[in-house]
Amino acid sequence: MEASGQTNEQGTERGGGFGLFRWVLGLGLALVLYVLSVAPAVKLCTGTSLAGPLTVFYLPLRVLHDRVPFVSRFYDWYFHLWGV
């Protein structure tokens, strides 16, 4: 048995729901950071050797920008905010 978990009378570990919550929260936070990191990354890496890999890394966001109008409006505003 792990030190962090406790077992109930049926022998199953309690607290599994909290672990799932942490995973979902962590994945959500990672997604938000990915979406918001594109403008600072472009600003810092334009004209460097990282520009090519950066284009590939953020390609899913570029596709969304090109095909979804509200995403396009958001990123146009967000890039303007960052001066990119």
C-alpha positions in Angstrom: 0.0 0.0 0.0 1.2 3.5 -0.8 2.0 5.8 2.0 -0.2 8.6 0.6 -3.4 6.5 0.1 -5.7 4.9 2.6 -7.8 1.8 1.9 -11.4 1.4 2.9 -13.1 -1.8 4.1 -13.4 -3.2 0.6 -9.6 -2.8 0.1 -9.8 -0.1 -2.5 -7.8 3.1 -2.2 -9.7 6.3 -1.2 -8.8 9.7 -2.7 -8.8 8.5 -6.3 -11.2 11.3 -7.3 -8.8 13.9 -6.0 -6.1 12.4 -8.1 -8.3 12.6 -11.2 -9.2 16.2 -10.3 -5.5 17.1 -10.2 -4.8 15.5 -13.6 -7.8 17.3 -15.2 -6.7 20.6 -13.5 -3.1 20.1 -14.7 -4.1 19.3 -18.2 -6.4 22.3 -18.3 -3.6 24.5 -17.0 -1.2 23.1 -19.6 -3.7 23.8 -22.4 -4.2 27.4 -21.2 -0.5 28.0 -21.0 0.0 26.5 -24.5 -2.7 28.8 -26.0 -1.4 31.9 -24.3 2.4 31.2 -24.8 2.3 31.6 -28.6 2.6 35.4 -28.7 5.5 35.7 -26.2 7.2 32.8 -27.9 6.9 34.4 -31.4 8.1 37.8 -30.0 11.2 36.2 -28.4 12.1 33.8 -31.2 11.4 35.6 -34.4 14.6 35.8 -36.5 16.3 33.0 -34.5 17.0 29.4 -35.3 14.0 28.5 -33.2 11.5 30.1 -35.6 11.1 26.8 -37.6 10.5 24.5 -34.7 8.2 27.1 -33.2 6.1 27.1 -36.3 5.6 23.3 -36.1 4.9 23.4 -32.3 2.1 26.0 -32.7 0.7 24.7 -36.0 -2.6 23.5 -34.4 -3.2 27.0 -33.1 -2.4 28.4 -36.6 -5.0 26.1 -38.1 -7.6 27.2 -35.6 -6.7 30.9 -36.3 -7.2 30.4 -40.0 -10.5 28.4 -39.7 -12.4 29.7 -36.7 -13.4 33.4 -36.7 -13.6 34.0 -33.0 -10.2 32.4 -32.5 -8.8 34.6 -35.3 -10.2 37.7 -33.6 -8.8 36.7 -30.2 -5.3 36.0 -31.6 -5.3 39.2 -33.7 -6.1 41.1 -30.5 -3.6 39.1 -28.4 -0.8 39.5 -30.9 -1.4 43.2 -31.0 -1.3 43.3 -27.2 2.1 41.7 -27.3 3.3 43.9 -30.2 3.9 41.0 -32.5 
